[in-house]
Amino acid sequence: MSESKDVIEYIDRETGERCRETVLGDRAMRWAYRTLSGRAFSPLLFGTSLPSRLLGWYLGSRFSRGRIAKTIADLGIDESEFATPADSFRSFNDFFVRRLVDGARPCSDDPADFPSPADGRLLVYDDLGPEDRVAVKGVESTLHDLFDRPLDDFDGGRVAVVRLCPADYHRYHFPCDATVAEQVRVRGRYDSVNPVALDARERIFCRNKRSYTLLDSDRFGRLAYMEVGAFGVAGIHQTFEGTEVRRMQEKGYFDFGGSTVVLVFQRDAIRFDEDLVAASREGVETLVKVGATIGRAAT
């Protein structure tokens, strides 16, 4: 990795600049994962859904509205993108799952271009087998462990990992026209997916609550689309209906907290953009937005 464990750096794709990430609750996170007292409480904090659900209740109540303005200021969130003004939100979570104005996330008209399904910090990987390891901020997991099943259809395939932060738009979308073949929910823990936590605890992505959808598409073949929950995320909500889905259609949203989207492609289905490949080889994430092209159909 190019950054120290205490500094999270990423590339802003729109400007090309290398930026440092502002982390909400950074001190509390370091206490929970890097001190003896914090680790002693970790089974209570992260082993069950209760703390996350209590936090979710508070953030869904009117008592949390006072946090909105400070969060917008601290994280530099662009209010001009909001579909409704900030003072209209009834709770912090209402703000967190906000919708955006039309046109805030443009997308290429070419169906061979593959758009990012979410706002977030992206890493991509090429030519992976089900037992090969995907490193996410220094934490390695096999696809078999992540999905809790063999993924023979994806042997030699490619992977995109989009890590969402509190500043990001937290609704995620379908990246292509497709048919839903299967939906699966996997019970798990509620660890943070902040890099501080990923550095301190092994196999977080294989332990956390997660869900995934297998999609069949004409342009990109079969895809596996996974959502990973985290501490403070009381729910992963799927909002789509039916089995036929359209490119850029909303798939769902995360309640408050860090969260991650993982996409797995079959062999030779996609070629990721070279700037993303180069940054990922260095272990550096790239900030992308929903709809921004991250690759192209290989054929």
VOPAGU-2260 file (C-alpha; in pm, 1 decimal, decimal comma):
REM VOPAGU-2260
SITE   aa  ch    i         X         Y         Z
SITE  MET   A    0       0,0       0,0       0,0
SITE  SER   A    1     115,3     350,5     -71,2
SITE  GLU   A    2     -22,7     505,0     248,0
SITE  SER   A    3      42,7     447,2     614,4
SITE  LYS   A    4    -214,4     262,1     817,6
SITE  ASP   A    5    -321,3     593,9     971,1
SITE  VAL   A    6    -364,3     780,4     642,2
SITE  ILE   A    7    -618,6     667,8     382,9
SITE  GLU   A    8    -535,6     795,2      35,3
SITE  TYR   A    9    -726,0     760,7    -290,0
SITE  ILE   A   10    -720,4     907,2    -640,0
SITE  ASP   A   11   -1002,1    1143,6    -734,7
SITE  ARG   A   12   -1068,3    1030,8   -1090,2
SITE  GLU   A   13   -1234,9    1357,3   -1192,6
SITE  THR   A   14    -932,7    1571,3   -1097,0
SITE  GLY   A   15    -649,9    1315,6   -1102,7
SITE  GLU   A   16    -541,2    1433,6    -757,9
SITE  ARG   A   17    -438,4    1208,8    -471,5
SITE  CYS   A   18    -655,2    1289,1    -169,3
SITE  ARG   A   19    -670,6    1198,6     198,0
SITE  GLU   A   20    -995,7    1056,3     323,6
SITE  THR   A   21   -1186,7    1219,3     609,0
SITE  VAL   A   22   -1314,2     944,3     838,8
SITE  LEU   A   23   -1621,4     988,9    1060,1
SITE  GLY   A   24   -1572,8     839,1    1406,4
SITE  ASP   A   25   -1202,6     780,9    1344,5
SITE  ARG   A   26   -1102,4     797,4    1713,5
SITE  ALA   A   27   -1376,1     556,5    1817,3
SITE  MET   A   28   -1274,8     318,2    1538,4
SITE  ARG   A   29    -912,8     313,4    1651,8
SITE  TRP   A   30   -1021,4     248,6    2011,0
SITE  ALA   A   31   -1244,5     -42,7    1906,9
SITE  TYR   A   32    -985,9    -214,9    1688,0
SITE  ARG   A   33    -646,6    -111,2    1821,8
SITE  THR   A   34    -673,3    -111,7    2202,6
SITE  LEU   A   35    -709,0    -396,1    2450,3
SITE  SER   A   36   -1019,5    -244,9    2607,4
SITE  GLY   A   37   -1180,9    -189,9    2269,0
SITE  ARG   A   38   -1108,5    -542,7    2153,8
SITE  ALA   A   39   -1259,4    -676,8    2474,6
SITE  PHE   A   40   -1589,6    -514,0    2379,4
SITE  SER   A   41   -1574,0    -613,5    2012,4
SITE  PRO   A   42   -1791,2    -928,5    2047,8
SITE  LEU   A   43   -2070,0    -710,3    2188,9
SITE  LEU   A   44   -2022,3    -431,8    1934,8
SITE  PHE   A   45   -1974,3    -633,9    1618,3
SITE  GLY   A   46   -2083,3    -990,0    1688,4
SITE  THR   A   47   -2456,7    -921,0    1688,4
SITE  SER   A   48   -2693,3    -686,5    1510,3
SITE  LEU   A   49   -2822,0    -519,8    1830,8
SITE  PRO   A   50   -2570,0    -230,2    1856,7
SITE  SER   A   51   -2606,9    -155,8    1486,6
SITE  ARG   A   52   -2985,4    -169,6    1517,3
SITE  LEU   A   53   -2983,7      64,8    1818,1
SITE  LEU   A   54   -2763,6     307,1    1627,5
SITE  GLY   A   55   -2994,9     265,6    1329,0
SITE  TRP   A   56   -3297,2     350,5    1548,0
SITE  TYR   A   57   -3132,2     669,8    1671,8
SITE  LEU   A   58   -3022,1     776,4    1322,1
SITE  GLY   A   59   -3373,0     709,1    1194,4
SITE  SER   A   60   -3529,0     930,9    1462,0
SITE  ARG   A   61   -3586,9    1306,1    1464,0
SITE  PHE   A   62   -3328,5    1338,2    1744,1
SITE  SER   A   63   -3050,1    1280,7    1490,0
SITE  ARG   A   64   -3137,5    1573,2    1260,7
SITE  GLY   A   65   -2877,8    1793,3    1432,4
SITE  ARG   A   66   -2599,4    1577,9    1289,5
SITE  ILE   A   67   -2687,0    1653,8     927,9
SITE  ALA   A   68   -2544,0    2005,1     883,4
SITE  LYS   A   69   -2216,5    1919,7    1058,0
SITE  THR   A   70   -2169,8    1604,5     850,8
SITE  ILE   A   71   -2227,6    1795,0     526,8
SITE  ALA   A   72   -1969,3    2053,9     633,3
SITE  ASP   A   73   -1712,6    1807,0     769,5
SITE  LEU   A   74   -1723,4    1583,2     460,2
SITE  GLY   A   75   -1765,4    1857,1     200,7
SITE  ILE   A   76   -2082,5    1706,2      52,8
SITE  ASP   A   77   -2228,6    1892,4    -246,7
SITE  GLU   A   78   -2583,6    1994,2    -151,8
SITE  SER   A   79   -2663,0    2101,2    -508,4
SITE  GLU   A   80   -2694,1    1732,5    -598,5
SITE  PHE   A   81   -2973,0    1667,3    -345,1
SITE  ALA   A   82   -3316,8    1599,3    -489,3
SITE  THR   A   83   -3464,3    1773,3    -181,9
SITE  PRO   A   84   -3304,1    2045,7      36,8
SITE  ALA   A   85   -3107,5    1944,8     345,9
SITE  ASP   A   86   -3355,0    2106,0     585,2
SITE  SER   A   87   -3632,7    1878,3     455,2
SITE  PHE   A   88   -3475,9    1557,8     590,4
SITE  ARG   A   89   -3663,9    1415,1     889,4
SITE  SER   A   90   -3363,6    1227,2    1031,8
SITE  PHE   A   91   -2996,2    1163,0     967,7
SITE  ASN   A   92   -3073,6     838,4     789,5
SITE  ASP   A   93   -3326,9    1017,5     570,8
SITE  PHE   A   94   -3037,3    1240,5     463,3
SITE  PHE   A   95   -2801,6     944,0     431,5
SITE  VAL   A   96   -3022,5     755,1     182,7
SITE  ARG   A   97   -3102,0    1073,7     -11,2
SITE  ARG   A   98   -3187,8    1068,9    -378,3
SITE  LEU   A   99   -3009,5    1291,3    -628,6
SITE  VAL   A  100   -3140,6    1537,6    -885,8
SITE  ASP   A  101   -3182,9    1410,0   -1240,0
SITE  GLY   A  102   -2856,9    1433,5   -1430,9
SITE  ALA   A  103   -2632,1    1427,6   -1122,8
SITE  ARG   A  104   -2485,1    1092,9   -1233,2
SITE  PRO   A  105   -2457,6    1086,6   -1615,8
SITE  CYS   A  106   -2392,5     756,6   -1793,2
SITE  SER   A  107   -2258,3     666,6   -2137,7
SITE  ASP   A  108   -2521,4     574,9   -2397,0
SITE  ASP   A  109   -2301,0     294,2   -2533,2
SITE  PRO   A  110   -2424,0     -40,5   -2387,5
SITE  ALA   A  111   -2071,6    -181,8   -2429,0
SITE  ASP   A  112   -1947,2      64,0   -2165,3
SITE  PHE   A  113   -1974,5     -70,9   -1810,8
SITE  PRO   A  114   -2076,8     195,3   -1554,4
SITE  SER   A  115   -1990,4     197,8   -1185,9
SITE  PRO   A  116   -2288,8      67,0    -986,7
SITE  ALA   A  117   -2217,7     294,2    -688,3
SITE  ASP   A  118   -2032,1     599,9    -567,0
SITE  GLY   A  119   -1716,2     492,1    -387,8
SITE  ARG   A  120   -1348,1     405,9    -388,5
SITE  LEU   A  121   -1273,7     137,5    -647,2
SITE  LEU   A  122   -1019,8    -143,0    -677,3
SITE  VAL   A  123   -1016,8    -386,1    -972,3
SITE  TYR   A  124    -856,7    -729,4   -1017,4
SITE  ASP   A  125    -789,0    -940,5   -1326,9
SITE  ASP   A  126    -774,6   -1314,4   -1396,6
SITE  LEU   A  127    -889,3   -1454,7   -1063,5
SITE  GLY   A  128    -988,2   -1808,9    -976,7
SITE  PRO   A  129   -1233,4   -1900,2    -697,6
SITE  GLU   A  130    -939,8   -1981,6    -467,8
SITE  ASP   A  131    -724,9   -1681,8    -562,2
SITE  ARG   A  132    -712,3   -1405,1    -306,1
SITE  VAL   A  133    -854,5   -1055,9    -343,1
SITE  ALA   A  134    -672,8    -800,7    -128,4
SITE  VAL   A  135    -888,5    -515,8       3,6
SITE  LYS   A  136    -673,3    -266,4     194,4
SITE  GLY   A  137    -434,6    -545,1     292,5
SITE  VAL   A  138    -704,1    -798,3     389,4
SITE  GLU   A  139    -717,4   -1104,0     163,3
SITE  SER   A  140   -1021,7   -1321,4      91,8
SITE  THR   A  141   -1097,5   -1588,7    -164,6
SITE  LEU   A  142   -1409,6   -1560,3    -375,5
SITE  HIS   A  143   -1517,1   -1898,8    -238,4
SITE  ASP   A  144   -1506,3   -1763,7     118,5
SITE  LEU   A  145   -1667,2   -1434,1      27,1
SITE  PHE   A  146   -1967,7   -1595,7    -139,7
SITE  ASP   A  147   -1968,5   -1900,7      89,9
SITE  ARG   A  148   -1996,4   -2129,6    -214,9
SITE  PRO   A  149   -1785,2   -2246,2    -511,4
SITE  LEU   A  150   -1782,9   -2000,7    -802,7
SITE  ASP   A  151   -1666,0   -2225,6   -1083,9
SITE  ASP   A  152   -1847,1   -2011,7   -1343,6
SITE  PHE   A  153   -1611,1   -1724,2   -1259,2
SITE  ASP   A  154   -1276,6   -1906,0   -1276,4
SITE  GLY   A  155   -1022,4   -1672,6   -1436,5
SITE  GLY   A  156   -1263,4   -1382,0   -1409,7
SITE  ARG   A  157   -1232,7   -1026,0   -1288,8
SITE  VAL   A  158   -1349,0    -839,0    -978,3
SITE  ALA   A  159   -1442,5    -480,8    -893,6
SITE  VAL   A  160   -1470,2    -368,3    -529,1
SITE  VAL   A  161   -1643,0     -35,7    -457,1
SITE  ARG   A  162   -1604,0      84,7     -95,5
SITE  LEU   A  163   -1865,4     342,4       2,7
SITE  CYS   A  164   -1793,1     609,0     265,2
SITE  PRO   A  165   -2039,5     823,5     464,5
SITE  ALA   A  166   -1987,8    1114,5     222,7
SITE  ASP   A  167   -2108,4     905,6     -71,6
SITE  TYR   A  168   -2448,5     862,4    -230,8
SITE  HIS   A  169   -2565,6     531,7     -79,3
SITE  ARG   A  170   -2803,2     399,4    -341,8
SITE  TYR   A  171   -2662,6     140,7    -582,2
SITE  HIS   A  172   -2771,2      56,7    -935,0
SITE  PHE   A  173   -2772,3    -216,9   -1197,5
SITE  PRO   A  174   -2481,7    -163,4   -1440,5
SITE  CYS   A  175   -2641,8    -341,7   -1737,9
SITE  ASP   A  176   -2963,8    -492,3   -1869,9
SITE  ALA   A  177   -2994,9    -837,9   -1716,5
SITE  THR   A  178   -3211,6   -1119,5   -1585,8
SITE  VAL   A  179   -3200,0   -1200,7   -1214,4
SITE  ALA   A  180   -3103,1   -1568,5   -1183,2
SITE  GLU   A  181   -3066,9   -1597,2    -803,6
SITE  GLN   A  182   -3070,8   -1388,1    -484,9
SITE  VAL   A  183   -2895,6   -1497,0    -163,2
SITE  ARG   A  184   -2863,3   -1344,8     185,3
SITE  VAL   A  185   -2571,2   -1440,8     411,9
SITE  ARG   A  186   -2595,6   -1375,0     785,6
SITE  GLY   A  187   -2287,5   -1232,9     952,6
SITE  ARG   A  188   -2117,5    -980,6    1177,5
SITE  TYR   A  189   -2134,0    -600,3    1164,4
SITE  ASP   A  190   -1765,4    -504,6    1161,1
SITE  SER   A  191   -1664,3    -175,1    1010,3
SITE  VAL   A  192   -1518,4    -180,9     658,4
SITE  ASN   A  193   -1302,7     122,1     738,1
SITE  PRO   A  194    -937,9      40,2     649,0
SITE  VAL   A  195    -847,5      73,4    1019,6
SITE  ALA   A  196   -1079,3    -220,3    1088,9
SITE  LEU   A  197    -968,8    -412,4     781,1
SITE  ASP   A  198    -608,2    -384,3     893,9
SITE  ALA   A  199    -691,7    -505,0    1246,0
SITE  ARG   A  200    -927,1    -796,7    1177,4
SITE  GLU   A  201    -891,1   -1076,5     924,9
SITE  ARG   A  202   -1159,0   -1182,5     676,7
SITE  ILE   A  203   -1408,1    -905,6     759,1
SITE  PHE   A  204   -1569,9    -932,5     418,5
SITE  CYS   A  205   -1622,7   -1306,3     474,5
SITE  ARG   A  206   -1776,6   -1253,9     821,0
SITE  ASN   A  207   -1999,6    -952,0     771,6
SITE  LYS   A  208   -2366,5    -955,1     680,4
SITE  ARG   A  209   -2396,7    -958,0     302,0
SITE  SER   A  210   -2627,4   -1039,4      12,9
SITE  TYR   A  211   -2567,1   -1113,4    -351,3
SITE  THR   A  212   -2751,1   -1143,9    -679,5
SITE  LEU   A  213   -2652,8   -1352,7    -982,1
SITE  LEU   A  214   -2732,7   -1170,8   -1305,7
SITE  ASP   A  215   -2738,2   -1300,3   -1663,1
SITE  SER   A  216   -2672,4   -1038,6   -1931,1
SITE  ASP   A  217   -2629,1   -1052,6   -2307,5
SITE  ARG   A  218   -2340,0    -806,7   -2312,3
SITE  PHE   A  219   -2135,7    -910,3   -2005,7
SITE  GLY   A  220   -2239,5   -1271,6   -1945,8
SITE  ARG   A  221   -2309,1   -1382,2   -1589,3
SITE  LEU   A  222   -2221,7   -1141,3   -1306,5
SITE  ALA   A  223   -2224,4   -1181,9    -929,8
SITE  TYR   A  224   -2331,4    -858,8    -755,8
SITE  MET   A  225   -2271,8    -850,0    -378,1
SITE  GLU   A  226   -2356,0    -593,5    -109,5
SITE  VAL   A  227   -2155,8    -608,5     216,3
SITE  GLY   A  228   -2295,2    -450,4     533,9
SITE  ALA   A  229   -2094,4    -301,1     817,8
SITE  PHE   A  230   -2120,4    -155,0    1169,2
SITE  GLY   A  231   -2405,4      93,6    1181,6
SITE  VAL   A  232   -2573,1     -60,3     877,8
SITE  ALA   A  233   -2904,8    -188,4    1011,5
SITE  GLY   A  234   -3020,4    -295,2     668,1
SITE  ILE   A  235   -2928,8    -369,8     307,8
SITE  HIS   A  236   -3244,9    -282,0     117,7
SITE  GLN   A  237   -3327,4    -414,4    -228,9
SITE  THR   A  238   -3577,4    -184,3    -397,9
SITE  PHE   A  239   -3610,8    -347,4    -739,2
SITE  GLU   A  240   -3891,3    -585,5    -829,1
SITE  GLY   A  241   -3920,5    -864,6   -1082,7
SITE  THR   A  242   -3649,0   -1052,8   -1268,0
SITE  GLU   A  243   -3587,5    -826,7   -1568,3
SITE  VAL   A  244   -3374,1    -524,8   -1478,8
SITE  ARG   A  245   -3244,8    -230,0   -1677,4
SITE  ARG   A  246   -2912,4     -48,9   -1694,2
SITE  MET   A  247   -2886,3     223,7   -1425,3
SITE  GLN   A  248   -3210,9     110,5   -1259,7
SITE  GLU   A  249   -3187,4     145,3    -881,1
SITE  LYS   A  250   -3110,4    -189,0    -718,1
SITE  GLY   A  251   -3122,9     -81,1    -354,7
SITE  TYR   A  252   -2963,3     122,9     -78,3
SITE  PHE   A  253   -2762,7      91,9     244,1
SITE  ASP   A  254   -2868,6     237,5     575,7
SITE  PHE   A  255   -2605,9     440,8     762,1
SITE  GLY   A  256   -2252,1     305,8     787,3
SITE  GLY   A  257   -1959,5     201,7     576,5
SITE  SER   A  258   -2053,8     -46,6     308,0
SITE  THR   A  259   -1915,5    -216,3      -1,8
SITE  VAL   A  260   -2030,1    -344,1    -340,8
SITE  VAL   A  261   -1841,2    -633,4    -502,7
SITE  LEU   A  262   -1886,2    -732,3    -869,4
SITE  VAL   A  263   -1747,7   -1057,8   -1009,2
SITE  PHE   A  264   -1723,0   -1115,7   -1385,6
SITE  GLN   A  265   -1660,0   -1426,2   -1593,2
SITE  ARG   A  266   -1337,3   -1471,6   -1788,5
SITE  ASP   A  267   -1294,9   -1226,3   -2077,7
SITE  ALA   A  268   -1629,2   -1053,8   -2011,5
SITE  ILE   A  269   -1485,8    -706,2   -1943,6
SITE  ARG   A  270   -1169,6    -500,7   -1982,3
SITE  PHE   A  271   -1129,1    -250,9   -1699,2
SITE  ASP   A  272   -1007,8      99,6   -1785,2
SITE  GLU   A  273    -629,6     120,2   -1774,5
SITE  ASP   A  274    -611,5     403,7   -1517,9
SITE  LEU   A  275    -809,5     190,0   -1271,4
SITE  VAL   A  276    -593,2    -114,4   -1338,8
SITE  ALA   A  277    -271,4      83,8   -1288,5
SITE  ALA   A  278    -386,8     238,6    -959,9
SITE  SER   A  279    -516,7     -94,8    -830,4
SITE  ARG   A  280    -182,5    -262,5    -899,8
SITE  GLU   A  281     -33,8     -12,9    -654,4
SITE  GLY   A  282    -309,8     -86,7    -402,5
SITE  VAL   A  283    -456,2     264,2    -444,1
SITE  GLU   A  284    -832,7     313,0    -466,2
SITE  THR   A  285    -990,7     545,6    -723,6
SITE  LEU   A  286   -1296,8     756,1    -638,8
SITE  VAL   A  287   -1568,3     692,6    -897,6
SITE  LYS   A  288   -1932,6     793,5    -926,2
SITE  VAL   A  289   -2243,2     601,6   -1026,5
SITE  GLY   A  290   -2265,7     584,7   -1405,0
SITE  ALA   A  291   -1899,6     662,9   -1471,1
SITE  THR   A  292   -1752,1     411,4   -1716,2
SITE  ILE   A  293   -1505,2     175,2   -1545,7
SITE  GLY   A  294   -1462,2     -79,5   -1825,0
SITE  ARG   A  295   -1584,7    -207,8   -2156,4
SITE  ALA   A  296   -1723,3    -535,2   -2288,2
SITE  ALA   A  297   -1435,4    -749,9   -2409,1
SITE  THR   A  298   -1617,9    -862,6   -2723,5
